[in-house]
Amino acid sequence: MRVLILGGGVIGTSIAYHLAARGADVLVLERSTVACAASGKSGGFLALDWCDGTPLMTLARRSFALHAQLANSLGGDWGYRRMTTYAGVVGESAARMPRRAGPGWISSEVAISGQIGSTGTTAQVHPAAFTKGMLRAAEARGANLRLGEAKGLLCRGGNVIGVQIEGETLDGDAVVIAMGPWSVLAARWLPLPPVFGLKGHSLVFETGATLPPEALFLEYADPAGFLLSPEIFPRADGTTYVCGVSSESPIPIDPDHVAPDEGAIDRLKALCDRMSPVLARAPVLASQACYRPVTADGLPLIGAVPGARGAYVATGHSVWGILNAPATAEAMAELILDGAASTVDLSPFDPARLAALDPERAAVTRGLRS
Ligand SMILES: Cc1cc2nc3c(=O)[nH]c(=O)nc-3n(C[C@H](O)[C@H](O)[C@H](O)COP(=O)(O)OP(=O)(O)OC[C@H]3O[C@@H](n4cnc5c(N)ncnc54)[C@H](O)[C@@H]3O)c2cc1C
């Protein structure tokens, strides 16, 4: 079976790996570069049980286990390691809090309120390296990468049979929409529910090999009256990632045109200077922004697209896309190759729950399909 995967983020490359590992003929189509978007610019933090009590619980627990297995079985060079994780506050309110034990590399302006994860329950990967590692593992099993922009779908008799790119068409038995927040563009071709992009800013510091595997989730009320939630993740490669300033700026259609909002990086850098003397003196390696894909009900879309045989979607993973990529991909491979997912119940993520097939949209879909 030939499967075309649109989007070379963590979801697309993970699906490519799981399909190729089972013998499918796989092509990943990526408009810019692999991991150019959120999959290369996110925290890469993983948690076993932080989705417990929600519909994501099984997906998250299975994914947490698969991350450990993949790092081991594929000899992953993506910095997988277990972490101890703390919560706390920054700024004036920190001075009034009792001192609890925490990382030694934070400033006196940070007060730790407690430990919220252990090496048994929290971990990390370098997300860009993991995304590229999944593609490499897929390529080693016969998958191919093609750079190009998906511009539409080819359909015959209600079946999706390929993808249109610039001046050419690509044939496939199945097509997977995995374009993150840009999956919204596929709603022009298919009856897909909307997917939105929420913007986040981040900095990557060259901190050297000095910082232990300690993750921090902090709260900070900035003088302008906004509540910020900075997250700090020292990485195995001697860098440290910090995110924490979000916005609702509209997403550019071209992934290469994503850029930080004016002033956002300066605010984040000033906060980093307060949070840790190590960050204050470390060179900045990257100042960046990216969009996480979200849906109307906050749950991902994972499954067959209703009313379009051969079309599948996997997106909308919001803040847990790096964590939940492995089990999403494993289940998608089962769905496409076996006709149903067996490792995870995908029904809470069925795109049909949100894809209101109103008459106007259905007509547009039929027109594009014929
Ligand atoms: C600041 C921030 C921090 C985060 N931290 C974490 C974290 O710690 N842990 C965690 O689990 N998750 C985290 N996330 C969430 C995670 O990064 C995302 O859920 C995940 O990366 C989404 O992956 P994706 O493959 O769906 O989309 P993307 O990474 O957006 O990939 C989509 C790909 O599709 C391509 N594309 C777009 N249009 C086309 C087209 N027409 N044709 C072909 N290709 C196209 C793009 O170029 C892109 O490469 C974070 C997100 C943000 C914003």
The ligand as an ORCA input file, in Angstrom:
! r2SCAN-3c Opt
* xyz 0 1
  C       5.981     26.834     22.550
  C       5.541     25.395     22.446
  C       6.050     24.449     23.344
  C       5.620     23.111     23.257
  N       6.129     22.204     24.135
  C       5.738     20.905     24.055
  C       6.259     19.940     24.952
  O       7.076     20.269     25.817
  N       5.815     18.643     24.857
  C       4.906     18.258     23.909
  O       4.521     17.078     23.890
  N       4.417     19.152     23.006
  C       4.805     20.467     23.072
  N       4.293     21.382     22.208
  C       3.322     20.936     21.185
  C       4.002     20.283     19.991
  O       5.123     21.019     19.600
  C       3.008     20.202     18.808
  O       1.787     19.625     19.236
  C       3.578     19.346     17.684
  O       4.888     19.758     17.338
  C       2.686     19.402     16.447
  O       3.294     18.591     15.473
  P       2.672     18.438     14.021
  O       3.502     17.452     13.295
  O       1.202     18.171     14.157
  O       2.753     19.895     13.375
  P       3.984     20.802     12.896
  O       5.178     20.608     13.719
  O       3.413     22.181     12.790
  O       4.309     20.242     11.448
  C       3.470     20.486     10.356
  C       4.329     20.432      9.110
  O       3.481     20.575      7.941
  C       4.205     21.323      6.987
  N       3.268     21.908      6.014
  C       2.492     23.010      6.147
  N       1.788     23.224      5.032
  C       2.121     22.227      4.163
  C       1.716     21.903      2.832
  N       0.801     22.622      2.172
  N       2.269     20.811      2.218
  C       3.182     20.034      2.878
  N       3.604     20.319      4.152
  C       3.068     21.389      4.777
  C       4.926     22.370      7.819
  O       6.010     22.946      7.107
  C       5.353     21.566      9.046
  O       6.649     21.013      8.883
  C       4.687     22.722     22.269
  C       4.199     23.678     21.358
  C       4.610     24.997     21.442
  C       4.063     25.996     20.470
*
